[in-house]
Amino acid sequence: MEIVETLKQLIAERTGIDSVKVTLESHFEQDLNISKIELANFLNFLEDHFKIDLHSEEVINIETVSDLKNLVEDHLNEI
């Protein structure tokens, strides 16, 4: 499954948001009503799911689904 679709599905499952509403342009706080704390918990879940290690200096700038997709792809390409 493509990274974007996987992320959309996981965001929908973890938050109860309809996956159709999750786009690359979606802002976590503004569009999806996902707080910084909820996003931090989700990022921890993604680390386990994808078997990657996200660093705090990287995740602090995540605002959109696209930002997250790029970060996950970068880490998966390192493996």
DSSP file with accessible surface (Angstrom, degrees, kcal/mol):
  #  RESIDUE AA STRUCTURE BP1 BP2  ACC     N-H-->O    O-->H-N    N-H-->O    O-->H-N    TCO  KAPPA ALPHA  PHI   PSI    X-CA   Y-CA   Z-CA
    1    1 A M              0   0  162      0, 0.0     5,-0.0     0, 0.0     2,-0.0   0.000 360.0 360.0 360.0 140.0    0.0    0.0    0.0
    2    2 A E     >  -     0   0  127      1,-0.1     4,-2.5     4,-0.0     5,-0.2  -0.297 360.0-118.5 -64.2 146.5    1.2    3.5   -0.8
    3    3 A I  H  > S+     0   0   30      1,-0.2     4,-3.0     2,-0.2     5,-0.2   0.902 112.2  53.1 -54.6 -45.0    2.5    5.6    2.1
    4    4 A V  H  > S+     0   0   15      1,-0.2     4,-2.7     2,-0.2    -1,-0.2   0.938 111.5  44.7 -59.7 -47.7   -0.1    8.3    1.6
    5    5 A E  H  > S+     0   0   92      2,-0.2     4,-2.5     1,-0.2    -1,-0.2   0.894 113.2  51.3 -65.7 -38.3   -3.0    5.8    1.7
    6    6 A T  H  X S+     0   0   19     -4,-2.5     4,-2.8     2,-0.2    -2,-0.2   0.942 111.7  46.8 -62.9 -46.5   -1.5    4.0    4.7
    7    7 A L  H  X S+     0   0    0     -4,-3.0     4,-2.9     2,-0.2     5,-0.2   0.920 112.0  50.4 -62.0 -44.4   -1.1    7.3    6.6
    8    8 A K  H  X S+     0   0   40     -4,-2.7     4,-2.4    -5,-0.2    -1,-0.2   0.927 112.9  46.8 -59.2 -44.1   -4.7    8.4    5.7
    9    9 A Q  H  X S+     0   0   85     -4,-2.5     4,-2.7     2,-0.2    -2,-0.2   0.923 113.7  47.2 -65.0 -44.7   -6.0    5.1    6.9
   10   10 A L  H  X S+     0   0   10     -4,-2.8     4,-2.5     2,-0.2    -2,-0.2   0.895 111.9  50.2 -66.1 -40.2   -4.0    5.1   10.1
   11   11 A I  H  X S+     0   0    1     -4,-2.9     4,-1.8    -5,-0.2     6,-0.5   0.941 112.8  47.5 -61.6 -45.1   -5.1    8.8   10.8
   12   12 A A  H  X S+     0   0   17     -4,-2.4     4,-2.4    -5,-0.2     5,-0.3   0.929 113.8  46.8 -62.3 -45.4   -8.7    7.8   10.2
   13   13 A E  H  < S+     0   0  123     -4,-2.7    -1,-0.2     1,-0.2    -2,-0.2   0.897 116.3  43.4 -64.1 -42.4   -8.5    4.7   12.4
   14   14 A R  H  < S+     0   0  127     -4,-2.5    -1,-0.2    -5,-0.2    -2,-0.2   0.729 127.2  28.5 -78.4 -23.1   -6.7    6.5   15.3
   15   15 A T  H  < S-     0   0   58     -4,-1.8    -2,-0.2    -5,-0.2    -3,-0.2   0.585  97.0-121.7-114.2 -16.2   -8.8    9.7   15.3
   16   16 A G     <  +     0   0   70     -4,-2.4     2,-0.3     1,-0.3    -4,-0.2   0.532  64.0 142.0  82.7   6.3  -12.2    8.6   14.0
   17   17 A I        -     0   0   33     -6,-0.5    -1,-0.3    -5,-0.3     2,-0.2  -0.614  63.0-104.1 -80.7 138.6  -12.0   11.1   11.1
   18   18 A D    >   -     0   0   92     -2,-0.3     3,-1.8     1,-0.2     4,-0.4  -0.445  25.2-134.5 -61.8 128.0  -13.3    9.9    7.8
   19   19 A S  G >  S+     0   0   50      1,-0.3     3,-1.1     2,-0.2    -1,-0.2   0.764 102.7  67.6 -61.0 -22.5  -10.3    9.1    5.6
   20   20 A V  G 3  S+     0   0  111      1,-0.3    -1,-0.3     3,-0.0    -2,-0.1   0.830  97.0  54.4 -64.8 -29.6  -11.9   11.0    2.7
   21   21 A K  G <  S+     0   0  146     -3,-1.8     2,-0.7   -13,-0.1    -1,-0.3   0.599  89.8  89.7 -79.9 -11.9  -11.4   14.2    4.7
   22   22 A V    <   +     0   0    0     -3,-1.1     2,-0.3    -4,-0.4   -14,-0.1  -0.791  55.1 161.3 -92.7 114.0   -7.7   13.5    5.1
   23   23 A T    >   -     0   0   55     -2,-0.7     3,-1.3     1,-0.1    42,-0.4  -0.795  54.8-103.1-122.9 169.4   -5.6   15.0    2.3
   24   24 A L  T 3  S+     0   0   53     -2,-0.3    42,-2.2     1,-0.3    43,-0.3   0.831 123.4  52.1 -60.8 -30.3   -2.0   15.8    1.8
   25   25 A E  T 3  S+     0   0  139     40,-0.2    -1,-0.3    39,-0.1     2,-0.1   0.561  82.2 120.7 -83.4  -9.0   -2.9   19.5    2.4
   26   26 A S    <   -     0   0    7     -3,-1.3    39,-1.9    38,-0.1     2,-0.4  -0.369  57.9-141.4 -62.4 128.3   -4.7   18.8    5.6
   27   27 A H  B  >> -A   64   0A  56     37,-0.2     5,-1.8     1,-0.1     4,-1.5  -0.777  10.6-137.0 -86.7 133.7   -3.3   20.6    8.6
   28   28 A F  T  45S+     0   0    3     35,-2.4     6,-3.0    -2,-0.4     4,-0.3   0.934  98.4  29.3 -59.2 -49.2   -3.4   18.5   11.7
   29   29 A E  T  >5S+     0   0   99     34,-0.3     4,-0.7     4,-0.3    -1,-0.2   0.956 128.0  37.4 -78.3 -50.1   -4.6   21.2   14.1
   30   30 A Q  T  45S+     0   0  142      2,-0.1    -2,-0.2     1,-0.1    -1,-0.1   0.911 130.8  22.6 -72.5 -45.1   -6.7   23.4   11.8
   31   31 A D  T  <5S+     0   0   92     -4,-1.5    -3,-0.2     1,-0.1    -1,-0.1   0.820 133.8  31.5 -94.4 -35.2   -8.3   20.9    9.5
   32   32 A L  T  4<S-     0   0   10     -5,-1.8    -3,-0.2    -4,-0.3    -2,-0.1   0.463  93.5-130.0-106.4  -2.4   -8.3   17.6   11.4
   33   33 A N     <  +     0   0  133     -4,-0.7     2,-0.6    -6,-0.3    -4,-0.3   0.869  53.0 152.2  53.8  40.8   -8.6   19.0   14.9
   34   34 A I        -     0   0    9     -6,-3.0    -1,-0.2    -7,-0.2    -2,-0.1  -0.913  37.0-140.6-102.7 115.8   -5.7   16.9   16.1
   35   35 A S     >  -     0   0   49     -2,-0.6     4,-2.8    -3,-0.1     5,-0.2  -0.188  24.9-104.6 -70.9 167.5   -3.9   18.5   19.0
   36   36 A K  H  > S+     0   0  108      1,-0.2     4,-2.4     2,-0.2     5,-0.1   0.882 123.5  50.5 -59.1 -39.1   -0.1   18.6   19.4
   37   37 A I  H  > S+     0   0  127      2,-0.2     4,-2.3     1,-0.2    -1,-0.2   0.931 111.0  47.2 -66.8 -44.8   -0.4   15.9   22.2
   38   38 A E  H  > S+     0   0  100      1,-0.2     4,-2.3     2,-0.2    -2,-0.2   0.905 112.6  50.6 -62.8 -39.1   -2.6   13.7   19.9
   39   39 A L  H  X S+     0   0   11     -4,-2.8     4,-2.7     2,-0.2    -2,-0.2   0.917 108.3  51.9 -65.4 -41.3   -0.1   14.2   17.1
   40   40 A A  H  X S+     0   0   45     -4,-2.4     4,-2.0     1,-0.2    -2,-0.2   0.918 110.9  47.9 -60.9 -42.8    2.8   13.3   19.4
   41   41 A N  H  X S+     0   0   88     -4,-2.3     4,-2.0     1,-0.2    -1,-0.2   0.901 111.6  50.4 -64.0 -40.3    1.0   10.1   20.4
   42   42 A F  H  X S+     0   0   12     -4,-2.3     4,-2.6     2,-0.2    -2,-0.2   0.904 107.7  53.2 -65.1 -39.6    0.3    9.3   16.7
   43   43 A L  H  X S+     0   0   11     -4,-2.7     4,-2.1     1,-0.2    -1,-0.2   0.898 107.3  51.6 -64.1 -37.9    3.9    9.8   15.8
   44   44 A N  H  X S+     0   0   89     -4,-2.0     4,-1.6     2,-0.2    -1,-0.2   0.913 109.8  50.0 -62.3 -42.5    5.0    7.3   18.5
   45   45 A F  H  X S+     0   0   53     -4,-2.0     4,-2.8     1,-0.2    -2,-0.2   0.918 109.0  52.0 -60.8 -43.3    2.5    4.9   17.0
   46   46 A L  H  X S+     0   0    0     -4,-2.6     4,-2.9     1,-0.2     5,-0.3   0.861 103.2  58.2 -63.9 -36.7    4.0    5.5   13.5
   47   47 A E  H  X>S+     0   0   34     -4,-2.1     5,-1.7     1,-0.2     4,-0.9   0.931 112.5  40.4 -57.6 -44.8    7.5    4.8   14.8
   48   48 A D  H  <5S+     0   0  120     -4,-1.6    -2,-0.2     3,-0.2    -1,-0.2   0.913 115.9  50.8 -68.9 -43.3    6.3    1.4   15.9
   49   49 A H  H  <5S+     0   0   86     -4,-2.8    -2,-0.2     1,-0.2    -3,-0.2   0.918 122.8  29.0 -62.1 -47.3    4.2    0.7   12.9
   50   50 A F  H  <5S-     0   0   28     -4,-2.9    -1,-0.2    -5,-0.2    -2,-0.2   0.449 103.9-123.9 -94.0  -5.1    6.9    1.6   10.3
   51   51 A K  T  <5 +     0   0  169     -4,-0.9     2,-0.3    -5,-0.3    -3,-0.2   0.945  66.9 131.1  59.7  49.0    9.9    0.6   12.5
   52   52 A I      < -     0   0   19     -5,-1.7     2,-0.5    -6,-0.3    -1,-0.2  -0.828  57.1-128.6-125.5 167.8   11.5    4.0   12.2
   53   53 A D        -     0   0   99     -2,-0.3     2,-0.4    -3,-0.1    -9,-0.1  -0.943  20.4-162.8-123.1 106.3   13.0    6.5   14.7
   54   54 A L        -     0   0   12     -2,-0.5     2,-0.3   -11,-0.1    -7,-0.0  -0.759  14.0-138.9 -90.2 133.9   11.6   10.0   14.4
   55   55 A H    >>  -     0   0   78     -2,-0.4     4,-1.9     1,-0.1     3,-1.6  -0.688  15.5-123.1 -95.2 145.7   13.7   12.7   16.1
   56   56 A S  H 3> S+     0   0   92     -2,-0.3     4,-1.5     1,-0.3    -1,-0.1   0.841 111.2  57.6 -57.7 -35.2   12.1   15.5   18.0
   57   57 A E  H 34 S+     0   0  128      1,-0.2    -1,-0.3     2,-0.2     4,-0.3   0.772 110.1  46.2 -69.3 -21.2   13.8   18.2   15.9
   58   58 A E  H X4 S+     0   0   59     -3,-1.6     3,-0.8     1,-0.1    -2,-0.2   0.889 111.8  47.6 -83.3 -42.7   12.2   16.7   12.8
   59   59 A V  H >< S+     0   0   35     -4,-1.9     3,-1.7     1,-0.2    -2,-0.2   0.718  92.9  76.8 -77.3 -18.3    8.7   16.3   14.2
   60   60 A I  T 3< S+     0   0  120     -4,-1.5    -1,-0.2     1,-0.3    -2,-0.1   0.802  95.9  49.6 -63.3 -25.8    8.4   19.8   15.6
   61   61 A N  T <  S+     0   0  116     -3,-0.8     2,-0.6    -4,-0.3    -1,-0.3   0.376  78.9 120.0 -95.7   5.6    7.8   21.2   12.1
   62   62 A I    <   +     0   0    5     -3,-1.7     3,-0.1     1,-0.2    -3,-0.0  -0.596  19.4 143.7 -76.1 118.9    5.1   18.8   11.1
   63   63 A E        +     0   0  110     -2,-0.6   -35,-2.4     1,-0.2   -34,-0.3   0.607  59.1  38.4-122.1 -31.6    2.0   20.7   10.3
   64   64 A T  B  > S-A   27   0A  18    -37,-0.3     4,-1.8   -36,-0.1   -37,-0.2  -0.781  80.4-111.2-122.0 167.2    0.4   18.9    7.4
   65   65 A V  H  > S+     0   0    0    -39,-1.9     4,-2.9   -42,-0.4     5,-0.2   0.880 119.9  57.6 -62.3 -35.9   -0.2   15.3    6.2
   66   66 A S  H  > S+     0   0   36    -42,-2.2     4,-2.6   -40,-0.2    -1,-0.2   0.913 103.2  52.2 -61.9 -42.3    2.3   16.1    3.4
   67   67 A D  H  > S+     0   0   58    -43,-0.3     4,-2.0     1,-0.2    -1,-0.2   0.925 112.4  46.1 -57.9 -44.3    5.0   17.0    6.0
   68   68 A L  H  X S+     0   0    0     -4,-1.8     4,-2.8     2,-0.2     5,-0.2   0.921 110.4  52.5 -66.9 -43.0    4.4   13.7    7.8
   69   69 A K  H  X S+     0   0   33     -4,-2.9     4,-2.8     1,-0.2     5,-0.2   0.934 110.2  48.7 -58.1 -47.2    4.5   11.7    4.5
   70   70 A N  H  X S+     0   0   66     -4,-2.6     4,-2.4     1,-0.2    -1,-0.2   0.908 112.1  48.6 -61.6 -41.7    7.8   13.3    3.5
   71   71 A L  H  X S+     0   0   19     -4,-2.0     4,-2.1    -5,-0.2    -2,-0.2   0.939 113.0  46.5 -65.6 -45.5    9.3   12.6    6.9
   72   72 A V  H  X S+     0   0    0     -4,-2.8     4,-2.6     1,-0.2     5,-0.2   0.938 112.7  50.5 -63.1 -44.1    8.2    8.9    6.9
   73   73 A E  H  X S+     0   0   60     -4,-2.8     4,-2.2    -5,-0.2    -1,-0.2   0.909 108.1  53.1 -60.4 -42.6    9.4    8.4    3.4
   74   74 A D  H  X S+     0   0   94     -4,-2.4     4,-0.7    -5,-0.2    -1,-0.2   0.917 112.4  44.5 -58.8 -43.3   12.8    9.9    4.2
   75   75 A H  H  X S+     0   0    9     -4,-2.1     4,-0.6     1,-0.2     3,-0.5   0.872 111.7  51.7 -71.8 -36.4   13.2    7.5    7.1
   76   76 A L  H >< S+     0   0   50     -4,-2.6     3,-0.7     1,-0.2    -1,-0.2   0.854 106.1  55.6 -68.7 -31.5   11.9    4.5    5.2
   77   77 A N  H 3< S+     0   0  134     -4,-2.2    -1,-0.2     1,-0.2    -2,-0.2   0.720 100.5  60.4 -71.4 -21.2   14.4    5.2    2.4
   78   78 A E  H 3<        0   0  142     -4,-0.7    -1,-0.2    -3,-0.5    -2,-0.2   0.693 360.0 360.0 -76.1 -21.6   17.2    5.1    5.0
   79   79 A I    <<        0   0  142     -3,-0.7   -27,-0.0    -4,-0.6    -3,-0.0  -0.397 360.0 360.0 -74.0 360.0   16.5    1.5    5.8
